[in-house]
Amino acid sequence: MRPMMSIPLILVDNMETDTGDLEIIGAGDVASVEVYRGADASIFGMKGDGGVLIITTKKGVDLSSSKKIFNVKTTTPLGFQLKKEFYSPAYETPEQINNVSPDLRTTIYWAPDIRTNGEGEAKIQFYTADSPGTYSVVVEGLTPEGLPIYGTEIMTIHP
């Protein structure tokens, strides 16, 4: 009768994992591999009974984010972002108004700080691109209570 084999302890970048996760590690990502058996593996306690395989990657591999779990989507929020200024042309001088360079922008207007009045309305003005086309207007925001709002409108504009 053959003795029962124990499953080896597998550590990737000092994180315990199983053999299925090893498939996502490319050979070029491996910095070193160490194998401990018998008395050498005893420093890992009972988990080391079947031996220990230690893989260290060059950049570190996040195995938890690569596991596919049915009906679960993992996201990483951007966190705090500084407000950025979005370019919007201003046609105020005769030179700007009579400029013959075509305006071919694909994103026409973006403003992260529009506030509505008491009835939930806001008035915005912007210049369209020079080519006629169909524009998608997307509004996203928060109510004063912190609830998200979202709306879209499709319009055709003939400059």
Accessible surface in RSA format (square Angstrom, percent):
REM  Atomic radii and reference values for relative SASA: ProtOr
REM  Chains: A
REM  Algorithm: Lee & Richards
REM  Probe-radius: 1.40
REM  Slices: 20
REM RES _ NUM      All-atoms   Total-Side   Main-Chain    Non-polar    All polar
REM                ABS   REL    ABS   REL    ABS   REL    ABS   REL    ABS   REL
RES MET A   1   240.99 124.8 152.72 101.1  88.27 210.2 131.34 111.7 109.65 145.3
RES ARG A   2   208.31  87.5 189.53  96.6  18.78  44.7  78.68 107.5 129.63  78.6
RES PRO A   3   116.29  84.8  98.38  89.7  17.91  65.1 110.25  91.0   6.04  37.6
RES MET A   4   187.20  96.9 152.75 101.1  34.45  82.0 125.05 106.3  62.14  82.3
RES MET A   5   160.92  83.3 137.63  91.1  23.28  55.4 108.65  92.4  52.27  69.2
RES SER A   6    59.97  50.7  40.48  54.0  19.49  44.9  18.09  38.5  41.88  58.7
RES ILE A   7   145.36  82.7 129.67  96.6  15.69  37.8 131.49  94.7  13.87  37.6
RES PRO A   8    59.70  43.5  53.44  48.7   6.26  22.8  53.47  44.1   6.23  38.7
RES LEU A   9    16.61   9.2  11.73   8.4   4.87  12.2  16.61  11.7   0.00   0.0
RES ILE A  10     6.08   3.5   5.01   3.7   1.07   2.6   5.01   3.6   1.07   2.9
RES LEU A  11    25.68  14.3  25.68  18.4   0.00   0.0  25.68  18.0   0.00   0.0
RES VAL A  12     1.71   1.1   0.15   0.1   1.56   3.8   0.15   0.1   1.56   4.2
RES ASP A  13    38.91  27.3  23.53  23.4  15.38  36.4  24.80  58.4  14.11  14.1
RES ASN A  14   129.10  89.0 106.92 103.3  22.18  53.4  26.50  63.8 102.60  99.2
RES MET A  15   132.49  68.6 130.97  86.7   1.52   3.6 101.30  86.1  31.19  41.3
RES GLU A  16    98.93  56.8  69.57  52.6  29.37  69.9  27.21  52.6  71.72  58.6
RES THR A  17    22.17  15.8   2.47   2.5  19.70  46.9  12.55  16.9   9.61  14.5
RES ASP A  18    79.59  55.7  75.61  75.3   3.97   9.4  38.47  90.5  41.11  41.0
RES THR A  19    87.31  62.1  80.60  81.7   6.71  16.0  49.27  66.2  38.04  57.5
RES GLY A  20    43.65  53.8   0.00   N/A  43.65  53.8  32.41  88.9  11.24  25.2
RES ASP A  21    12.58   8.8  11.79  11.7   0.79   1.9   0.79   1.9  11.79  11.8
RES LEU A  22    45.38  25.3  36.40  26.0   8.98  22.6  36.69  25.8   8.70  23.4
RES GLU A  23   153.44  88.1 116.94  88.5  36.50  86.9  49.03  94.8 104.40  85.2
RES ILE A  24    78.46  44.6  47.76  35.6  30.70  74.0  55.74  40.1  22.72  61.7
RES ILE A  25    22.43  12.8   5.17   3.9  17.26  41.6   5.57   4.0  16.86  45.7
RES GLY A  26    35.19  43.4   0.00   N/A  35.19  43.4  33.45  91.8   1.74   3.9
RES ALA A  27    96.73  88.9  69.82 107.7  26.91  61.2  75.64 106.5  21.09  55.9
RES GLY A  28    55.42  68.3   0.00   N/A  55.42  68.3  41.06 112.7  14.36  32.2
RES ASP A  29    57.33  40.2  57.00  56.7   0.34   0.8   7.56  17.8  49.78  49.6
RES VAL A  30    41.71  27.4  29.16  26.4  12.55  30.2  29.16  25.3  12.55  34.0
RES ALA A  31    59.66  54.9  25.42  39.2  34.24  77.9  28.82  40.6  30.84  81.7
RES SER A  32    49.66  42.0  41.73  55.7   7.93  18.3  40.96  87.2   8.70  12.2
RES VAL A  33    82.64  54.4  52.39  47.4  30.25  72.9  52.39  45.5  30.25  82.1
RES GLU A  34    71.07  40.8  66.16  50.1   4.90  11.7  29.89  57.8  41.18  33.6
RES VAL A  35    98.54  64.8  68.42  61.9  30.11  72.6  68.42  59.5  30.11  81.7
RES TYR A  36    62.30  29.1  61.17  34.8   1.13   2.9  33.75  25.4  28.55  35.2
RES ARG A  37   184.30  77.4 174.12  88.8  10.18  24.2  54.81  74.9 129.49  78.5
RES GLY A  38    60.75  74.9   0.00   N/A  60.75  74.9  45.23 124.1  15.52  34.8
RES ALA A  39    89.94  82.7  66.67 102.9  23.27  52.9  73.90 104.1  16.03  42.5
RES ASP A  40    95.93  67.2  86.18  85.8   9.75  23.1  14.15  33.3  81.78  81.6
RES ALA A  41     0.59   0.5   0.57   0.9   0.02   0.0   0.59   0.8   0.00   0.0
RES SER A  42    75.55  63.8  54.22  72.4  21.33  49.1  43.47  92.6  32.08  44.9
RES ILE A  43   138.65  78.9 100.53  74.9  38.12  91.9 109.35  78.7  29.30  79.5
RES PHE A  44    55.06  27.5  35.41  21.9  19.65  51.1  42.85  26.0  12.21  35.0
RES GLY A  45    42.12  51.9   0.00   N/A  42.12  51.9  37.59 103.2   4.53  10.2
RES MET A  46   167.75  86.9 152.15 100.7  15.60  37.1 112.58  95.7  55.17  73.1
RES LYS A  47   127.12  62.0 112.95  69.3  14.17  33.7  85.38  76.8  41.74  44.5
RES GLY A  48     3.54   4.4   0.00   N/A   3.54   4.4   0.88   2.4   2.66   6.0
RES ASP A  49   105.69  74.0  70.30  70.0  35.39  83.7  22.54  53.1  83.15  82.9
RES GLY A  50    27.64  34.1   0.00   N/A  27.64  34.1   8.92  24.5  18.72  41.9
RES GLY A  51     6.01   7.4   0.00   N/A   6.01   7.4   4.87  13.4   1.14   2.5
RES VAL A  52     2.78   1.8   0.00   0.0   2.78   6.7   0.75   0.6   2.04   5.5
RES LEU A  53    43.04  24.0  43.04  30.8   0.00   0.0  43.04  30.2   0.00   0.0
RES ILE A  54    21.76  12.4  21.44  16.0   0.33   0.8  21.44  15.4   0.33   0.9
RES ILE A  55    15.97   9.1  15.97  11.9   0.00   0.0  15.97  11.5   0.00   0.0
RES THR A  56    53.58  38.1  53.58  54.3   0.00   0.0  40.55  54.5  13.03  19.7
RES THR A  57     9.26   6.6   0.38   0.4   8.88  21.2   0.38   0.5   8.88  13.4
RES LYS A  58   133.36  65.1  98.51  60.4  34.85  83.0  60.51  54.5  72.84  77.6
RES LYS A  59   187.45  91.4 148.36  91.0  39.09  93.1 106.62  96.0  80.83  86.1
RES GLY A  60    41.42  51.1   0.00   N/A  41.42  51.1  22.40  61.5  19.02  42.6
RES VAL A  61    41.02  27.0  23.66  21.4  17.36  41.8  27.33  23.7  13.69  37.1
RES ASP A  62    90.20  63.2  72.02  71.7  18.18  43.0  38.25  90.0  51.95  51.8
RES LEU A  63    16.31   9.1  13.54   9.7   2.77   7.0  13.54   9.5   2.77   7.5
RES SER A  64    87.24  73.7  65.82  87.8  21.41  49.3  50.78 108.1  36.46  51.1
RES SER A  65    68.19  57.6  41.72  55.7  26.46  61.0  28.76  61.2  39.43  55.2
RES SER A  66    38.46  32.5  20.68  27.6  17.79  41.0  26.45  56.3  12.01  16.8
RES LYS A  67   106.27  51.8  86.48  53.1  19.79  47.1  47.67  42.9  58.61  62.4
RES LYS A  68   196.62  95.9 163.42 100.3  33.20  79.1 113.75 102.4  82.87  88.3
RES ILE A  69   107.74  61.3  93.83  69.9  13.91  33.5  97.77  70.4   9.97  27.1
RES PHE A  70   189.41  94.8 164.90 102.1  24.51  63.8 174.07 105.5  15.34  43.9
RES ASN A  71   135.17  93.2  95.46  92.2  39.71  95.6  18.87  45.4 116.30 112.4
RES VAL A  72    90.32  59.4  63.36  57.4  26.96  65.0  67.70  58.8  22.63  61.4
RES LYS A  73   176.02  85.9 147.75  90.7  28.27  67.3  94.67  85.2  81.35  86.7
RES THR A  74    96.67  68.8  73.82  74.8  22.85  54.5  54.25  72.9  42.43  64.1
RES THR A  75   103.35  73.5  79.24  80.3  24.11  57.5  56.53  75.9  46.82  70.8
RES THR A  76   123.43  87.8  98.63 100.0  24.80  59.1  69.47  93.3  53.96  81.6
RES PRO A  77   114.09  83.1  90.50  82.5  23.59  85.7 102.07  84.3  12.01  74.7
RES LEU A  78   151.93  84.6 123.49  88.3  28.44  71.5 126.64  88.9  25.29  68.0
RES GLY A  79    54.87  67.7   0.00   N/A  54.87  67.7  39.32 107.9  15.55  34.8
RES PHE A  80   174.15  87.1 139.59  86.5  34.56  89.9 147.65  89.5  26.50  75.8
RES GLN A  81    99.58  55.7  78.51  57.4  21.07  50.2  36.13  76.9  63.44  48.1
RES LEU A  82   135.70  75.6 124.91  89.4  10.79  27.1 125.62  88.2  10.09  27.1
RES LYS A  83   140.57  68.6 101.36  62.2  39.21  93.4  76.86  69.2  63.71  67.9
RES LYS A  84   145.61  71.0 138.89  85.2   6.71  16.0  89.57  80.6  56.03  59.7
RES GLU A  85   163.96  94.1 129.79  98.2  34.17  81.4  61.92 119.8 102.04  83.3
RES PHE A  86    63.16  31.6  46.77  29.0  16.39  42.6  50.19  30.4  12.97  37.1
RES TYR A  87   154.58  72.2 141.48  80.5  13.10  34.1 117.81  88.5  36.77  45.3
RES SER A  88    48.32  40.8  29.36  39.2  18.96  43.7  26.50  56.4  21.82  30.6
RES PRO A  89    15.62  11.4   8.46   7.7   7.16  26.0   9.47   7.8   6.15  38.2
RES ALA A  90    46.49  42.7  36.04  55.6  10.46  23.8  37.82  53.3   8.67  23.0
RES TYR A  91    67.22  31.4  55.95  31.8  11.27  29.3  42.31  31.8  24.90  30.7
RES GLU A  92   140.38  80.6 108.27  81.9  32.11  76.5  41.09  79.5  99.29  81.1
RES THR A  93    57.15  40.6  55.88  56.6   1.27   3.0  54.48  73.2   2.67   4.0
RES PRO A  94    91.46  66.7  88.73  80.9   2.74  10.0  91.43  75.5   0.03   0.2
RES GLU A  95   132.59  76.1 118.49  89.6  14.10  33.6  72.77 140.8  59.82  48.8
RES GLN A  96    72.98  40.8  68.59  50.1   4.39  10.5  25.82  55.0  47.16  35.8
RES ILE A  97   111.39  63.4  87.28  65.0  24.11  58.1  88.82  64.0  22.57  61.2
RES ASN A  98   107.75  74.3  87.45  84.5  20.31  48.9  32.55  78.3  75.21  72.7
RES ASN A  99    91.40  63.0  64.32  62.2  27.08  65.2  15.04  36.2  76.36  73.8
RES VAL A 100   144.26  94.9 117.19 106.1  27.07  65.2 124.10 107.8  20.16  54.7
RES SER A 101    72.50  61.3  57.55  76.8  14.95  34.4  28.22  60.1  44.28  62.0
RES PRO A 102    88.77  64.7  69.21  63.1  19.55  71.1  71.56  59.1  17.20 106.9
RES ASP A 103    17.42  12.2  10.87  10.8   6.55  15.5  15.06  35.4   2.36   2.4
RES LEU A 104   123.68  68.9 100.54  71.9  23.14  58.2 104.18  73.2  19.50  52.5
RES ARG A 105    50.74  21.3  33.94  17.3  16.80  40.0  41.77  57.1   8.97   5.4
RES THR A 106   137.27  97.6 102.43 103.8  34.84  83.0  80.12 107.6  57.16  86.4
RES THR A 107    78.57  55.9  70.24  71.2   8.34  19.9  41.76  56.1  36.82  55.7
RES ILE A 108    15.52   8.8  11.04   8.2   4.48  10.8  11.04   7.9   4.48  12.2
RES TYR A 109    73.48  34.3  49.49  28.2  23.98  62.4  25.18  18.9  48.30  59.5
RES TRP A 110   123.87  49.7 114.28  55.3   9.59  22.5  90.01  48.0  33.86  54.9
RES ALA A 111    30.44  28.0   9.93  15.3  20.52  46.7  10.95  15.4  19.50  51.7
RES PRO A 112    73.94  53.9  32.35  29.5  41.59 151.2  42.77  35.3  31.17 193.7
RES ASP A 113    80.11  56.1  60.67  60.4  19.44  46.0  32.18  75.7  47.92  47.8
RES ILE A 114    80.76  46.0  48.26  36.0  32.50  78.3  53.28  38.4  27.47  74.6
RES ARG A 115   210.65  88.4 185.89  94.8  24.75  58.9  67.87  92.8 142.78  86.5
RES THR A 116    82.27  58.5  55.70  56.5  26.57  63.3  32.99  44.3  49.28  74.5
RES ASN A 117    77.53  53.5  57.71  55.8  19.82  47.7  42.72 102.8  34.81  33.6
RES GLY A 118    83.82 103.4   0.00   N/A  83.82 103.4  40.33 110.7  43.49  97.4
RES GLU A 119   140.88  80.9 108.25  81.9  32.63  77.7  58.36 112.9  82.53  67.4
RES GLY A 120    51.60  63.6   0.00   N/A  51.60  63.6  25.23  69.2  26.37  59.1
RES GLU A 121   109.49  62.9 102.62  77.6   6.87  16.3  39.22  75.9  70.27  57.4
RES ALA A 122    52.08  47.9  11.55  17.8  40.53  92.2  20.07  28.3  32.00  84.8
RES LYS A 123   178.77  87.2 143.16  87.8  35.61  84.8  95.11  85.6  83.67  89.1
RES ILE A 124    72.54  41.3  49.37  36.8  23.17  55.8  54.21  39.0  18.33  49.8
RES GLN A 125   144.00  80.5 119.89  87.6  24.11  57.4  40.14  85.4 103.86  78.8
RES PHE A 126    75.28  37.7  41.50  25.7  33.78  87.9  50.53  30.6  24.74  70.8
RES TYR A 127   103.53  48.3  98.97  56.3   4.57  11.9  70.81  53.2  32.73  40.3
RES THR A 128    35.04  24.9  23.92  24.2  11.12  26.5  13.93  18.7  21.10  31.9
RES ALA A 129     4.50   4.1   3.86   6.0   0.64   1.4   3.86   5.4   0.64   1.7
RES ASP A 130    79.90  56.0  62.62  62.3  17.29  40.9  22.27  52.4  57.63  57.5
RES SER A 131    57.96  49.0  52.81  70.5   5.15  11.9  34.36  73.2  23.60  33.1
RES PRO A 132    90.52  66.0  71.34  65.0  19.18  69.7  71.54  59.1  18.98 118.0
RES GLY A 133    29.28  36.1   0.00   N/A  29.28  36.1  28.76  78.9   0.52   1.2
RES THR A 134    92.97  66.1  60.32  61.2  32.64  77.8  35.62  47.8  57.35  86.7
RES TYR A 135    32.19  15.0  29.50  16.8   2.69   7.0  29.52  22.2   2.67   3.3
RES SER A 136    77.65  65.6  48.67  65.0  28.98  66.8  24.14  51.4  53.51  75.0
RES VAL A 137    45.17  29.7  41.58  37.6   3.59   8.6  44.89  39.0   0.27   0.7
RES VAL A 138    81.63  53.7  52.42  47.5  29.21  70.4  52.42  45.5  29.21  79.2
RES VAL A 139    84.63  55.7  81.68  73.9   2.94   7.1  84.63  73.5   0.00   0.0
RES GLU A 140   128.94  74.0  99.14  75.0  29.80  70.9  27.42  53.0 101.51  82.9
RES GLY A 141    30.37  37.5   0.00   N/A  30.37  37.5  25.50  70.0   4.87  10.9
RES LEU A 142   127.17  70.8  98.15  70.2  29.02  73.0  98.15  68.9  29.02  78.1
RES THR A 143    37.76  26.9  29.15  29.6   8.61  20.5  32.31  43.4   5.45   8.2
RES PRO A 144   138.25 100.8  92.54  84.4  45.71 166.2 106.19  87.7  32.05 199.2
RES GLU A 145   138.58  79.6 102.26  77.4  36.32  86.5  62.23 120.4  76.35  62.3
RES GLY A 146    43.99  54.2   0.00   N/A  43.99  54.2  24.65  67.6  19.34  43.3
RES LEU A 147   111.47  62.1 111.47  79.7   0.00   0.0 111.47  78.3   0.00   0.0
RES PRO A 148   108.27  78.9  89.45  81.5  18.82  68.4  89.58  74.0  18.69 116.2
RES ILE A 149    82.26  46.8  72.61  54.1   9.65  23.3  78.65  56.6   3.61   9.8
RES TYR A 150   149.30  69.7 113.93  64.8  35.37  92.0  87.02  65.4  62.28  76.8
RES GLY A 151    30.96  38.2   0.00   N/A  30.96  38.2  29.93  82.1   1.03   2.3
RES THR A 152    78.17  55.6  47.85  48.5  30.33  72.3  17.68  23.8  60.49  91.4
RES GLU A 153   103.07  59.2  98.63  74.6   4.44  10.6  28.63  55.4  74.43  60.8
RES ILE A 154   109.44  62.3  87.84  65.4  21.60  52.1  87.84  63.3  21.60  58.6
RES MET A 155    76.94  39.8  70.39  46.6   6.55  15.6  61.37  52.2  15.57  20.6
RES THR A 156    83.21  59.2  56.41  57.2  26.81  63.9  33.50  45.0  49.71  75.2
RES ILE A 157    37.05  21.1  34.38  25.6   2.66   6.4  37.05  26.7   0.00   0.0
RES HIS A 158   142.90  78.1 114.57  79.6  28.34  72.5  85.70  88.3  57.20  66.6
RES PRO A 159    92.41  67.4  19.98  18.2  72.44 263.3  57.00  47.1  35.41 220.1
END  Absolute sums over single chains surface
CHAIN  1 A    13755.8      10369.0       3386.8       8204.0       5551.9
END  Absolute sums over all chains
TOTAL         13755.8      10369.0       3386.8       8204.0       5551.9
